[in-house]
């Protein structure tokens, strides 16, 4: 597996794990968790030397990917007879 594919696979796995975690929370706690994750991602990006504007964009994009994964996984669960 080449390095780019491995990195992409790792990113998808991390987003999926965060989405599953958020789905396990009560609805009223989910927005707070999104905010916490956005701050964690921003801090991590800044700590690795990413410029502030790029770190903010990266953090926002990760949040959107996680939100989309929550919707997709939640919809799949509901279609399968589970509650999300």
mmCIF file of the N, C-alpha and C atoms, coordinates in Angstrom:
data_MODEL
# 
_entry.id   MODEL 
# 
loop_
_atom_site.group_PDB 
_atom_site.id 
_atom_site.type_symbol 
_atom_site.label_atom_id 
_atom_site.label_alt_id 
_atom_site.label_comp_id 
_atom_site.label_asym_id 
_atom_site.label_entity_id 
_atom_site.label_seq_id 
_atom_site.pdbx_PDB_ins_code 
_atom_site.Cartn_x 
_atom_site.Cartn_y 
_atom_site.Cartn_z 
_atom_site.occupancy 
_atom_site.B_iso_or_equiv 
_atom_site.pdbx_formal_charge 
_atom_site.auth_seq_id 
_atom_site.auth_comp_id 
_atom_site.auth_asym_id 
_atom_site.auth_atom_id 
_atom_site.pdbx_PDB_model_num 
ATOM 1   N N  . UNK A 1 1  ? 0.854   -1.171 0.000  1.00 0.00 ? 1  UNK A N  1 
ATOM 2   C CA . UNK A 1 1  ? 0.000   0.000  0.000  1.00 0.00 ? 1  UNK A CA 1 
ATOM 3   C C  . UNK A 1 1  ? 0.900   1.234  0.000  1.00 0.00 ? 1  UNK A C  1 
ATOM 4   N N  . UNK A 1 2  ? 0.629   2.176  -0.879 1.00 0.00 ? 2  UNK A N  1 
ATOM 5   C CA . UNK A 1 2  ? 1.490   3.348  -0.886 1.00 0.00 ? 2  UNK A CA 1 
ATOM 6   C C  . UNK A 1 2  ? 1.131   4.283  0.264  1.00 0.00 ? 2  UNK A C  1 
ATOM 7   N N  . UNK A 1 3  ? 2.038   5.194  0.533  1.00 0.00 ? 3  UNK A N  1 
ATOM 8   C CA . UNK A 1 3  ? 1.911   6.063  1.711  1.00 0.00 ? 3  UNK A CA 1 
ATOM 9   C C  . UNK A 1 3  ? 0.653   6.931  1.683  1.00 0.00 ? 3  UNK A C  1 
ATOM 10  N N  . UNK A 1 4  ? 0.304   7.484  0.532  1.00 0.00 ? 4  UNK A N  1 
ATOM 11  C CA . UNK A 1 4  ? -0.881  8.345  0.424  1.00 0.00 ? 4  UNK A CA 1 
ATOM 12  C C  . UNK A 1 4  ? -2.154  7.551  0.708  1.00 0.00 ? 4  UNK A C  1 
ATOM 13  N N  . UNK A 1 5  ? -2.236  6.339  0.174  1.00 0.00 ? 5  UNK A N  1 
ATOM 14  C CA . UNK A 1 5  ? -3.426  5.511  0.424  1.00 0.00 ? 5  UNK A CA 1 
ATOM 15  C C  . UNK A 1 5  ? -3.519  5.159  1.899  1.00 0.00 ? 5  UNK A C  1 
ATOM 16  N N  . UNK A 1 6  ? -2.383  4.846  2.509  1.00 0.00 ? 6  UNK A N  1 
ATOM 17  C CA . UNK A 1 6  ? -2.374  4.528  3.939  1.00 0.00 ? 6  UNK A CA 1 
ATOM 18  C C  . UNK A 1 6  ? -2.834  5.712  4.772  1.00 0.00 ? 6  UNK A C  1 
ATOM 19  N N  . UNK A 1 7  ? -2.375  6.902  4.422  1.00 0.00 ? 7  UNK A N  1 
ATOM 20  C CA . UNK A 1 7  ? -2.781  8.106  5.152  1.00 0.00 ? 7  UNK A CA 1 
ATOM 21  C C  . UNK A 1 7  ? -4.271  8.366  4.965  1.00 0.00 ? 7  UNK A C  1 
ATOM 22  N N  . UNK A 1 8  ? -4.772  8.179  3.750  1.00 0.00 ? 8  UNK A N  1 
ATOM 23  C CA . UNK A 1 8  ? -6.202  8.373  3.491  1.00 0.00 ? 8  UNK A CA 1 
ATOM 24  C C  . UNK A 1 8  ? -7.037  7.369  4.271  1.00 0.00 ? 8  UNK A C  1 
ATOM 25  N N  . UNK A 1 9  ? -6.588  6.126  4.295  1.00 0.00 ? 9  UNK A N  1 
ATOM 26  C CA . UNK A 1 9  ? -7.300  5.092  5.051  1.00 0.00 ? 9  UNK A CA 1 
ATOM 27  C C  . UNK A 1 9  ? -7.321  5.437  6.544  1.00 0.00 ? 9  UNK A C  1 
ATOM 28  N N  . UNK A 1 10 ? -6.197  5.925  7.054  1.00 0.00 ? 10 UNK A N  1 
ATOM 29  C CA . UNK A 1 10 ? -6.129  6.316  8.469  1.00 0.00 ? 10 UNK A CA 1 
ATOM 30  C C  . UNK A 1 10 ? -7.099  7.456  8.765  1.00 0.00 ? 10 UNK A C  1 
ATOM 31  N N  . UNK A 1 11 ? -7.190  8.416  7.856  1.00 0.00 ? 11 UNK A N  1 
ATOM 32  C CA . UNK A 1 11 ? -8.094  9.543  8.047  1.00 0.00 ? 11 UNK A CA 1 
ATOM 33  C C  . UNK A 1 11 ? -9.549  9.083  8.058  1.00 0.00 ? 11 UNK A C  1 
ATOM 34  N N  . UNK A 1 12 ? -9.919  8.246  7.116  1.00 0.00 ? 12 UNK A N  1 
ATOM 35  C CA . UNK A 1 12 ? -11.291 7.723  7.073  1.00 0.00 ? 12 UNK A CA 1 
ATOM 36  C C  . UNK A 1 12 ? -11.604 6.942  8.343  1.00 0.00 ? 12 UNK A C  1 
ATOM 37  N N  . UNK A 1 13 ? -10.659 6.153  8.794  1.00 0.00 ? 13 UNK A N  1 
ATOM 38  C CA . UNK A 1 13 ? -10.866 5.380  10.026 1.00 0.00 ? 13 UNK A CA 1 
ATOM 39  C C  . UNK A 1 13 ? -11.068 6.301  11.226 1.00 0.00 ? 13 UNK A C  1 
ATOM 40  N N  . UNK A 1 14 ? -10.250 7.346  11.327 1.00 0.00 ? 14 UNK A N  1 
ATOM 41  C CA . UNK A 1 14 ? -10.366 8.281  12.448 1.00 0.00 ? 14 UNK A CA 1 
ATOM 42  C C  . UNK A 1 14 ? -11.701 9.020  12.416 1.00 0.00 ? 14 UNK A C  1 
ATOM 43  N N  . UNK A 1 15 ? -12.116 9.476  11.247 1.00 0.00 ? 15 UNK A N  1 
ATOM 44  C CA . UNK A 1 15 ? -13.399 10.171 11.114 1.00 0.00 ? 15 UNK A CA 1 
ATOM 45  C C  . UNK A 1 15 ? -14.540 9.232  11.495 1.00 0.00 ? 15 UNK A C  1 
ATOM 46  N N  . UNK A 1 16 ? -14.467 8.002  11.037 1.00 0.00 ? 16 UNK A N  1 
ATOM 47  C CA . UNK A 1 16 ? -15.508 7.017  11.354 1.00 0.00 ? 16 UNK A CA 1 
ATOM 48  C C  . UNK A 1 16 ? -15.563 6.745  12.850 1.00 0.00 ? 16 UNK A C  1 
ATOM 49  N N  . UNK A 1 17 ? -14.412 6.610  13.488 1.00 0.00 ? 17 UNK A N  1 
ATOM 50  C CA . UNK A 1 17 ? -14.382 6.380  14.933 1.00 0.00 ? 17 UNK A CA 1 
ATOM 51  C C  . UNK A 1 17 ? -15.006 7.548  15.687 1.00 0.00 ? 17 UNK A C  1 
ATOM 52  N N  . UNK A 1 18 ? -14.685 8.764  15.277 1.00 0.00 ? 18 UNK A N  1 
ATOM 53  C CA . UNK A 1 18 ? -15.277 9.947  15.926 1.00 0.00 ? 18 UNK A CA 1 
ATOM 54  C C  . UNK A 1 18 ? -16.793 9.975  15.712 1.00 0.00 ? 18 UNK A C  1 
ATOM 55  N N  . UNK A 1 19 ? -17.235 9.620  14.525 1.00 0.00 ? 19 UNK A N  1 
ATOM 56  C CA . UNK A 1 19 ? -18.669 9.621  14.233 1.00 0.00 ? 19 UNK A CA 1 
ATOM 57  C C  . UNK A 1 19 ? -19.403 8.599  15.093 1.00 0.00 ? 19 UNK A C  1 
ATOM 58  N N  . UNK A 1 20 ? -18.842 7.419  15.222 1.00 0.00 ? 20 UNK A N  1 
ATOM 59  C CA . UNK A 1 20 ? -19.457 6.376  16.051 1.00 0.00 ? 20 UNK A CA 1 
ATOM 60  C C  . UNK A 1 20 ? -19.506 6.836  17.506 1.00 0.00 ? 20 UNK A C  1 
ATOM 61  N N  . UNK A 1 21 ? -18.430 7.470  17.950 1.00 0.00 ? 21 UNK A N  1 
ATOM 62  C CA . UNK A 1 21 ? -18.400 8.011  19.315 1.00 0.00 ? 21 UNK A CA 1 
ATOM 63  C C  . UNK A 1 21 ? -19.527 9.024  19.515 1.00 0.00 ? 21 UNK A C  1 
ATOM 64  N N  . UNK A 1 22 ? -19.682 9.934  18.572 1.00 0.00 ? 22 UNK A N  1 
ATOM 65  C CA . UNK A 1 22 ? -20.718 10.963 18.689 1.00 0.00 ? 22 UNK A CA 1 
ATOM 66  C C  . UNK A 1 22 ? -22.109 10.348 18.659 1.00 0.00 ? 22 UNK A C  1 
ATOM 67  N N  . UNK A 1 23 ? -22.304 9.350  17.823 1.00 0.00 ? 23 UNK A N  1 
ATOM 68  C CA . UNK A 1 23 ? -23.603 8.681  17.777 1.00 0.00 ? 23 UNK A CA 1 
ATOM 69  C C  . UNK A 1 23 ? -23.958 8.002  19.090 1.00 0.00 ? 23 UNK A C  1 
ATOM 70  N N  . UNK A 1 24 ? -22.949 7.645  19.860 1.00 0.00 ? 24 UNK A N  1 
ATOM 71  C CA . UNK A 1 24 ? -23.215 6.993  21.142 1.00 0.00 ? 24 UNK A CA 1 
ATOM 72  C C  . UNK A 1 24 ? -23.646 7.994  22.216 1.00 0.00 ? 24 UNK A C  1 
ATOM 73  N N  . UNK A 1 25 ? -23.475 9.275  21.947 1.00 0.00 ? 25 UNK A N  1 
ATOM 74  C CA . UNK A 1 25 ? -23.843 10.310 22.920 1.00 0.00 ? 25 UNK A CA 1 
ATOM 75  C C  . UNK A 1 25 ? -25.314 10.674 22.808 1.00 0.00 ? 25 UNK A C  1 
ATOM 76  N N  . UNK A 1 26 ? -25.899 11.136 23.912 1.00 0.00 ? 26 UNK A N  1 
ATOM 77  C CA . UNK A 1 26 ? -27.258 11.688 23.819 1.00 0.00 ? 26 UNK A CA 1 
ATOM 78  C C  . UNK A 1 26 ? -27.251 12.897 22.882 1.00 0.00 ? 26 UNK A C  1 
ATOM 79  N N  . UNK A 1 27 ? -28.347 13.130 22.198 1.00 0.00 ? 27 UNK A N  1 
ATOM 80  C CA . UNK A 1 27 ? -28.427 14.233 21.236 1.00 0.00 ? 27 UNK A CA 1 
ATOM 81  C C  . UNK A 1 27 ? -27.981 15.565 21.824 1.00 0.00 ? 27 UNK A C  1 
ATOM 82  N N  . UNK A 1 28 ? -28.351 15.823 23.070 1.00 0.00 ? 28 UNK A N  1 
ATOM 83  C CA . UNK A 1 28 ? -28.048 17.119 23.676 1.00 0.00 ? 28 UNK A CA 1 
ATOM 84  C C  . UNK A 1 28 ? -26.560 17.304 23.978 1.00 0.00 ? 28 UNK A C  1 
ATOM 85  N N  . UNK A 1 29 ? -25.772 16.255 23.905 1.00 0.00 ? 29 UNK A N  1 
ATOM 86  C CA . UNK A 1 29 ? -24.333 16.360 24.170 1.00 0.00 ? 29 UNK A CA 1 
ATOM 87  C C  . UNK A 1 29 ? -23.487 16.395 22.905 1.00 0.00 ? 29 UNK A C  1 
ATOM 88  N N  . UNK A 1 30 ? -24.095 16.164 21.765 1.00 0.00 ? 30 UNK A N  1 
ATOM 89  C CA . UNK A 1 30 ? -23.325 16.017 20.529 1.00 0.00 ? 30 UNK A CA 1 
ATOM 90  C C  . UNK A 1 30 ? -22.664 17.316 20.079 1.00 0.00 ? 30 UNK A C  1 
ATOM 91  N N  . UNK A 1 31 ? -23.361 18.438 20.161 1.00 0.00 ? 31 UNK A N  1 
ATOM 92  C CA . UNK A 1 31 ? -22.769 19.710 19.713 1.00 0.00 ? 31 UNK A CA 1 
ATOM 93  C C  . UNK A 1 31 ? -21.541 20.066 20.545 1.00 0.00 ? 31 UNK A C  1 
ATOM 94  N N  . UNK A 1 32 ? -21.606 19.817 21.841 1.00 0.00 ? 32 UNK A N  1 
ATOM 95  C CA . UNK A 1 32 ? -20.440 20.082 22.689 1.00 0.00 ? 32 UNK A CA 1 
ATOM 96  C C  . UNK A 1 32 ? -19.249 19.222 22.255 1.00 0.00 ? 32 UNK A C  1 
ATOM 97  N N  . UNK A 1 33 ? -19.505 17.983 21.896 1.00 0.00 ? 33 UNK A N  1 
ATOM 98  C CA . UNK A 1 33 ? -18.413 17.096 21.475 1.00 0.00 ? 33 UNK A CA 1 
ATOM 99  C C  . UNK A 1 33 ? -17.823 17.554 20.144 1.00 0.00 ? 33 UNK A C  1 
ATOM 100 N N  . UNK A 1 34 ? -18.685 17.996 19.209 1.00 0.00 ? 34 UNK A N  1 
ATOM 101 C CA . UNK A 1 34 ? -18.160 18.543 17.958 1.00 0.00 ? 34 UNK A CA 1 
ATOM 102 C C  . UNK A 1 34 ? -17.219 19.715 18.248 1.00 0.00 ? 34 UNK A C  1 
ATOM 103 N N  . UNK A 1 35 ? -17.631 20.593 19.153 1.00 0.00 ? 35 UNK A N  1 
ATOM 104 C CA . UNK A 1 35 ? -16.817 21.753 19.506 1.00 0.00 ? 35 UNK A CA 1 
ATOM 105 C C  . UNK A 1 35 ? -15.488 21.310 20.124 1.00 0.00 ? 35 UNK A C  1 
ATOM 106 N N  . UNK A 1 36 ? -15.536 20.340 21.033 1.00 0.00 ? 36 UNK A N  1 
ATOM 107 C CA . UNK A 1 36 ? -14.306 19.833 21.664 1.00 0.00 ? 36 UNK A CA 1 
ATOM 108 C C  . UNK A 1 36 ? -13.359 19.261 20.614 1.00 0.00 ? 36 UNK A C  1 
ATOM 109 N N  . UNK A 1 37 ? -13.896 18.477 19.703 1.00 0.00 ? 37 UNK A N  1 
ATOM 110 C CA . UNK A 1 37 ? -13.057 17.874 18.674 1.00 0.00 ? 37 UNK A CA 1 
ATOM 111 C C  . UNK A 1 37 ? -12.454 18.938 17.762 1.00 0.00 ? 37 UNK A C  1 
ATOM 112 N N  . UNK A 1 38 ? -13.233 19.954 17.438 1.00 0.00 ? 38 UNK A N  1 
ATOM 113 C CA . UNK A 1 38 ? -12.713 21.023 16.587 1.00 0.00 ? 38 UNK A CA 1 
ATOM 114 C C  . UNK A 1 38 ? -11.519 21.701 17.267 1.00 0.00 ? 38 UNK A C  1 
ATOM 115 N N  . UNK A 1 39 ? -11.628 21.930 18.568 1.00 0.00 ? 39 UNK A N  1 
ATOM 116 C CA . UNK A 1 39 ? -10.518 22.544 19.309 1.00 0.00 ? 39 UNK A CA 1 
ATOM 117 C C  . UNK A 1 39 ? -9.306  21.615 19.368 1.00 0.00 ? 39 UNK A C  1 
ATOM 118 N N  . UNK A 1 40 ? -9.537  20.332 19.570 1.00 0.00 ? 40 UNK A N  1 
ATOM 119 C CA . UNK A 1 40 ? -8.438  19.354 19.601 1.00 0.00 ? 40 UNK A CA 1 
ATOM 120 C C  . UNK A 1 40 ? -7.716  19.340 18.256 1.00 0.00 ? 40 UNK A C  1 
ATOM 121 N N  . UNK A 1 41 ? -8.475  19.316 17.174 1.00 0.00 ? 41 UNK A N  1 
ATOM 122 C CA . UNK A 1 41 ? -7.870  19.278 15.841 1.00 0.00 ? 41 UNK A CA 1 
ATOM 123 C C  . UNK A 1 41 ? -7.109  20.574 15.544 1.00 0.00 ? 41 UNK A C  1 
ATOM 124 N N  . UNK A 1 42 ? -7.654  21.704 15.951 1.00 0.00 ? 42 UNK A N  1 
ATOM 125 C CA . UNK A 1 42 ? -6.983  22.987 15.751 1.00 0.00 ? 42 UNK A CA 1 
ATOM 126 C C  . UNK A 1 42 ? -5.661  23.020 16.518 1.00 0.00 ? 42 UNK A C  1 
ATOM 127 N N  . UNK A 1 43 ? -5.706  22.632 17.777 1.00 0.00 ? 43 UNK A N  1 
ATOM 128 C CA . UNK A 1 43 ? -4.510  22.630 18.608 1.00 0.00 ? 43 UNK A CA 1 
ATOM 129 C C  . UNK A 1 43 ? -3.446  21.688 18.044 1.00 0.00 ? 43 UNK A C  1 
ATOM 130 N N  . UNK A 1 44 ? -3.852  20.526 17.604 1.00 0.00 ? 44 UNK A N  1 
ATOM 131 C CA . UNK A 1 44 ? -2.908  19.555 17.049 1.00 0.00 ? 44 UNK A CA 1 
ATOM 132 C C  . UNK A 1 44 ? -2.263  20.088 15.772 1.00 0.00 ? 44 UNK A C  1 
ATOM 133 N N  . UNK A 1 45 ? -3.067  20.700 14.920 1.00 0.00 ? 45 UNK A N  1 
ATOM 134 C CA . UNK A 1 45 ? -2.516  21.249 13.676 1.00 0.00 ? 45 UNK A CA 1 
ATOM 135 C C  . UNK A 1 45 ? -1.520  22.363 13.972 1.00 0.00 ? 45 UNK A C  1 
ATOM 136 N N  . UNK A 1 46 ? -1.871  23.253 14.875 1.00 0.00 ? 46 UNK A N  1 
ATOM 137 C CA . UNK A 1 46 ? -0.965  24.341 15.240 1.00 0.00 ? 46 UNK A CA 1 
ATOM 138 C C  . UNK A 1 46 ? 0.330   23.802 15.845 1.00 0.00 ? 46 UNK A C  1 
ATOM 139 N N  . UNK A 1 47 ? 0.206   22.754 16.655 1.00 0.00 ? 47 UNK A N  1 
ATOM 140 C CA . UNK A 1 47 ? 1.386   22.171 17.309 1.00 0.00 ? 47 UNK A CA 1 
ATOM 141 C C  . UNK A 1 47 ? 2.353   21.537 16.315 1.00 0.00 ? 47 UNK A C  1 
ATOM 142 N N  . UNK A 1 48 ? 1.855   21.154 15.154 1.00 0.00 ? 48 UNK A N  1 
ATOM 143 C CA . UNK A 1 48 ? 2.724   20.552 14.143 1.00 0.00 ? 48 UNK A CA 1 
ATOM 144 C C  . UNK A 1 48 ? 3.267   21.593 13.165 1.00 0.00 ? 48 UNK A C  1 
ATOM 145 N N  . UNK A 1 49 ? 2.967   22.865 13.434 1.00 0.00 ? 49 UNK A N  1 
ATOM 146 C CA . UNK A 1 49 ? 3.524   23.929 12.611 1.00 0.00 ? 49 UNK A CA 1 
ATOM 147 C C  . UNK A 1 49 ? 2.645   24.411 11.477 1.00 0.00 ? 49 UNK A C  1 
ATOM 148 N N  . UNK A 1 50 ? 1.427   23.944 11.415 1.00 0.00 ? 50 UNK A N  1 
ATOM 149 C CA . UNK A 1 50 ? 0.507   24.418 10.373 1.00 0.00 ? 50 UNK A CA 1 
ATOM 150 C C  . UNK A 1 50 ? 0.121   25.858 10.708 1.00 0.00 ? 50 UNK A C  1 
ATOM 151 N N  . UNK A 1 51 ? 0.142   26.727 9.708  1.00 0.00 ? 51 UNK A N  1 
ATOM 152 C CA . UNK A 1 51 ? -0.210  28.131 9.911  1.00 0.00 ? 51 UNK A CA 1 
ATOM 153 C C  . UNK A 1 51 ? -1.662  28.241 10.395 1.00 0.00 ? 51 UNK A C  1 
ATOM 154 N N  . UNK A 1 52 ? -1.925  29.249 11.211 1.00 0.00 ? 52 UNK A N  1 
ATOM 155 C CA . UNK A 1 52 ? -3.239  29.404 11.844 1.00 0.00 ? 52 UNK A CA 1 
ATOM 156 C C  . UNK A 1 52 ? -4.409  29.370 10.854 1.00 0.00 ? 52 UNK A C  1 
ATOM 157 N N  . UNK A 1 53 ? -4.355  30.107 9.743  1.00 0.00 ? 53 UNK A N  1 
ATOM 158 C CA . UNK A 1 53 ? -5.504  30.048 8.821  1.00 0.00 ? 53 UNK A CA 1 
ATOM 159 C C  . UNK A 1 53 ? -5.738  28.643 8.261  1.00 0.00 ? 53 UNK A C  1 
ATOM 160 N N  . UNK A 1 54 ? -4.660  27.960 7.921  1.00 0.00 ? 54 UNK A N  1 
ATOM 161 C CA . UNK A 1 54 ? -4.777  26.606 7.388  1.00 0.00 ? 54 UNK A CA 1 
ATOM 162 C C  . UNK A 1 54 ? -5.242  25.643 8.476  1.00 0.00 ? 54 UNK A C  1 
ATOM 163 N N  . UNK A 1 55 ? -4.747  25.819 9.701  1.00 0.00 ? 55 UNK A N  1 
ATOM 164 C CA . UNK A 1 55 ? -5.164  24.963 10.815 1.00 0.00 ? 55 UNK A CA 1 
ATOM 165 C C  . UNK A 1 55 ? -6.653  25.134 11.086 1.00 0.00 ? 55 UNK A C  1 
ATOM 166 N N  . UNK A 1 56 ? -7.142  26.357 11.031 1.00 0.00 ? 56 UNK A N  1 
ATOM 167 C CA . UNK A 1 56 ? -8.572  26.602 11.227 1.00 0.00 ? 56 UNK A CA 1 
ATOM 168 C C  . UNK A 1 56 ? -9.406  25.945 10.146 1.00 0.00 ? 56 UNK A C  1 
ATOM 169 N N  . UNK A 1 57 ? -8.948  26.044 8.907  1.00 0.00 ? 57 UNK A N  1 
ATOM 170 C CA . UNK A 1 57 ? -9.675  25.418 7.798  1.00 0.00 ? 57 UNK A CA 1 
ATOM 171 C C  . UNK A 1 57 ? -9.652  23.894 7.924  1.00 0.00 ? 57 UNK A C  1 
ATOM 172 N N  . UNK A 1 58 ? -8.515  23.356 8.299  1.00 0.00 ? 58 UNK A N  1 
ATOM 173 C CA . UNK A 1 58 ? -8.403  21.908 8.488  1.00 0.00 ? 58 UNK A CA 1 
ATOM 174 C C  . UNK A 1 58 ? -9.357  21.424 9.573  1.00 0.00 ? 58 UNK A C  1 
ATOM 175 N N  . UNK A 1 59 ? -9.379  22.132 10.686 1.00 0.00 ? 59 UNK A N  1 
ATOM 176 C CA . UNK A 1 59 ? -10.251 21.778 11.797 1.00 0.00 ? 59 UNK A CA 1 
ATOM 177 C C  . UNK A 1 59 ? -11.726 21.837 11.382 1.00 0.00 ? 59 UNK A C  1 
ATOM 178 N N  . UNK A 1 60 ? -12.085 22.888 10.658 1.00 0.00 ? 60 UNK A N  1 
ATOM 179 C CA . UNK A 1 60 ? -13.474 23.028 10.192 1.00 0.00 ? 60 UNK A CA 1 
ATOM 180 C C  . UNK A 1 60 ? -13.836 21.915 9.216  1.00 0.00 ? 60 UNK A C  1 
ATOM 181 N N  . UNK A 1 61 ? -12.913 21.583 8.321  1.00 0.00 ? 61 UNK A N  1 
ATOM 182 C CA . UNK A 1 61 ? -13.184 20.502 7.364  1.00 0.00 ? 61 UNK A CA 1 
ATOM 183 C C  . UNK A 1 61 ? -13.345 19.169 8.065  1.00 0.00 ? 61 UNK A C  1 
ATOM 184 N N  . UNK A 1 62 ? -12.491 18.890 9.042  1.00 0.00 ? 62 UNK A N  1 
ATOM 185 C CA . UNK A 1 62 ? -12.633 17.641 9.795  1.00 0.00 ? 62 UNK A CA 1 
ATOM 186 C C  . UNK A 1 62 ? -13.980 17.571 10.501 1.00 0.00 ? 62 UNK A C  1 
ATOM 187 N N  . UNK A 1 63 ? -14.406 18.693 11.065 1.00 0.00 ? 63 UNK A N  1 
ATOM 188 C CA . UNK A 1 63 ? -15.713 18.710 11.724 1.00 0.00 ? 63 UNK A CA 1 
ATOM 189 C C  . UNK A 1 63 ? -16.829 18.380 10.724 1.00 0.00 ? 63 UNK A C  1 
ATOM 190 N N  . UNK A 1 64 ? -16.755 18.966 9.541  1.00 0.00 ? 64 UNK A N  1 
ATOM 191 C CA . UNK A 1 64 ? -17.786 18.697 8.537  1.00 0.00 ? 64 UNK A CA 1 
ATOM 192 C C  . UNK A 1 64 ? -17.771 17.243 8.086  1.00 0.00 ? 64 UNK A C  1 
ATOM 193 N N  . UNK A 1 65 ? -16.572 16.674 7.926  1.00 0.00 ? 65 UNK A N  1 
ATOM 194 C CA . UNK A 1 65 ? -16.486 15.261 7.549  1.00 0.00 ? 65 UNK A CA 1 
ATOM 195 C C  . UNK A 1 65 ? -17.075 14.376 8.630  1.00 0.00 ? 65 UNK A C  1 
ATOM 196 N N  . UNK A 1 66 ? -16.800 14.699 9.885  1.00 0.00 ? 66 UNK A N  1 
ATOM 197 C CA . UNK A 1 66 ? -17.351 13.915 10.992 1.00 0.00 ? 66 UNK A CA 1 
ATOM 198 C C  . UNK A 1 66 ? -18.867 14.044 11.010 1.00 0.00 ? 66 UNK A C  1 
ATOM 199 N N  . UNK A 1 67 ? -19.376 15.258 10.832 1.00 0.00 ? 67 UNK A N  1 
ATOM 200 C CA . UNK A 1 67 ? -20.839 15.453 10.805 1.00 0.00 ? 67 UNK A CA 1 
ATOM 201 C C  . UNK A 1 67 ? -21.480 14.637 9.682  1.00 0.00 ? 67 UNK A C  1 
ATOM 202 N N  . UNK A 1 68 ? -20.861 14.642 8.519  1.00 0.00 ? 68 UNK A N  1 
ATOM 203 C CA . UNK A 1 68 ? -21.395 13.862 7.394  1.00 0.00 ? 68 UNK A CA 1 
ATOM 204 C C  . UNK A 1 68 ? -21.355 12.369 7.702  1.00 0.00 ? 68 UNK A C  1 
ATOM 205 N N  . UNK A 1 69 ? -20.276 11.919 8.314  1.00 0.00 ? 69 UNK A N  1 
ATOM 206 C CA . UNK A 1 69 ? -20.185 10.501 8.683  1.00 0.00 ? 69 UNK A CA 1 
ATOM 207 C C  . UNK A 1 69 ? -21.257 10.144 9.703  1.00 0.00 ? 69 UNK A C  1 
ATOM 208 N N  . UNK A 1 70 ? -21.529 11.042 10.646 1.00 0.00 ? 70 UNK A N  1 
ATOM 209 C CA . UNK A 1 70 ? -22.595 10.801 11.624 1.00 0.00 ? 70 UNK A CA 1 
ATOM 210 C C  . UNK A 1 70 ? -23.925 10.639 10.900 1.00 0.00 ? 70 UNK A C  1 
ATOM 211 N N  . UNK A 1 71 ? -24.197 11.506 9.933  1.00 0.00 ? 71 UNK A N  1 
ATOM 212 C CA . UNK A 1 71 ? -25.462 11.406 9.191  1.00 0.00 ? 71 UNK A CA 1 
ATOM 213 C C  . UNK A 1 71 ? -25.543 10.100 8.409  1.00 0.00 ? 71 UNK A C  1 
ATOM 214 N N  . UNK A 1 72 ? -24.465 9.722  7.749  1.00 0.00 ? 72 UNK A N  1 
ATOM 215 C CA . UNK A 1 72 ? -24.469 8.496  6.942  1.00 0.00 ? 72 UNK A CA 1 
ATOM 216 C C  . UNK A 1 72 ? -24.604 7.272  7.830  1.00 0.00 ? 72 UNK A C  1 
ATOM 217 N N  . UNK A 1 73 ? -23.808 7.187  8.869  1.00 0.00 ? 73 UNK A N  1 
ATOM 218 C CA . UNK A 1 73 ? -23.861 6.023  9.762  1.00 0.00 ? 73 UNK A CA 1 
ATOM 219 C C  . UNK A 1 73 ? -25.205 5.984  10.483 1.00 0.00 ? 73 UNK A C  1 
ATOM 220 N N  . UNK A 1 74 ? -25.685 7.138  10.911 1.00 0.00 ? 74 UNK A N  1 
ATOM 221 C CA . UNK A 1 74 ? -26.987 7.197  11.573 1.00 0.00 ? 74 UNK A CA 1 
ATOM 222 C C  . UNK A 1 74 ? -28.113 6.761  10.659 1.00 0.00 ? 74 UNK A C  1 
ATOM 223 N N  . UNK A 1 75 ? -28.075 7.201  9.412  1.00 0.00 ? 75 UNK A N  1 
ATOM 224 C CA . UNK A 1 75 ? -29.112 6.808  8.449  1.00 0.00 ? 75 UNK A CA 1 
ATOM 225 C C  . UNK A 1 75 ? -29.052 5.316  8.172  1.00 0.00 ? 75 UNK A C  1 
ATOM 226 N N  . UNK A 1 76 ? -27.850 4.772  8.073  1.00 0.00 ? 76 UNK A N  1 
ATOM 227 C CA . UNK A 1 76 ? -27.698 3.332  7.843  1.00 0.00 ? 76 UNK A CA 1 
ATOM 228 C C  . UNK A 1 76 ? -28.241 2.535  9.020  1.00 0.00 ? 76 UNK A C  1 
ATOM 229 N N  . UNK A 1 77 ? -27.986 3.028  10.226 1.00 0.00 ? 77 UNK A N  1 
ATOM 230 C CA . UNK A 1 77 ? -28.472 2.339  11.422 1.00 0.00 ? 77 UNK A CA 1 
ATOM 231 C C  . UNK A 1 77 ? -29.990 2.345  11.467 1.00 0.00 ? 77 UNK A C  1 
ATOM 232 N N  . UNK A 1 78 ? -30.579 3.501  11.166 1.00 0.00 ? 78 UNK A N  1 
ATOM 233 C CA . UNK A 1 78 ? -32.040 3.611  11.183 1.00 0.00 ? 78 UNK A CA 1 
ATOM 234 C C  . UNK A 1 78 ? -32.645 2.698  10.106 1.00 0.00 ? 78 UNK A C  1 
ATOM 235 N N  . UNK A 1 79 ? -32.036 2.676  8.937  1.00 0.00 ? 79 UNK A N  1 
ATOM 236 C CA . UNK A 1 79 ? -32.533 1.802  7.848  1.00 0.00 ? 79 UNK A CA 1 
ATOM 237 C C  . UNK A 1 79 ? -32.437 0.347  8.241  1.00 0.00 ? 79 UNK A C  1 
ATOM 238 N N  . UNK A 1 80 ? -31.461 0.023  9.092  1.00 0.00 ? 80 UNK A N  1 
ATOM 239 C CA . UNK A 1 80 ? -31.290 -1.351 9.554  1.00 0.00 ? 80 UNK A CA 1 
ATOM 240 C C  . UNK A 1 80 ? -32.101 -1.688 10.782 1.00 0.00 ? 80 UNK A C  1 
ATOM 241 N N  . UNK A 1 81 ? -32.921 -0.737 11.245 1.00 0.00 ? 81 UNK A N  1 
ATOM 242 C CA . UNK A 1 81 ? -33.787 -0.984 12.388 1.00 0.00 ? 81 UNK A CA 1 
ATOM 243 C C  . UNK A 1 81 ? -33.223 -0.566 13.719 1.00 0.00 ? 81 UNK A C  1 
ATOM 244 N N  . UNK A 1 82 ? -32.055 0.083  13.727 1.00 0.00 ? 82 UNK A N  1 
ATOM 245 C CA . UNK A 1 82 ? -31.473 0.567  14.980 1.00 0.00 ? 82 UNK A CA 1 
ATOM 246 C C  . UNK A 1 82 ? -31.880 2.010  15.199 1.00 0.00 ? 82 UNK A C  1 
ATOM 247 N N  . UNK A 1 83 ? -31.577 2.533  16.373 1.00 0.00 ? 83 UNK A N  1 
ATOM 248 C CA . UNK A 1 83 ? -31.814 3.947  16.625 1.00 0.00 ? 83 UNK A CA 1 
ATOM 249 C C  . UNK A 1 83 ? -30.475 4.658  16.607 1.00 0.00 ? 83 UNK A C  1 
ATOM 250 N N  . UNK A 1 84 ? -30.488 5.902  16.106 1.00 0.00 ? 84 UNK A N  1 
ATOM 251 C CA . UNK A 1 84 ? -29.233 6.658  16.023 1.00 0.00 ? 84 UNK A CA 1 
ATOM 252 C C  . UNK A 1 84 ? -29.302 7.903  16.871 1.00 0.00 ? 84 UNK A C  1 
# 
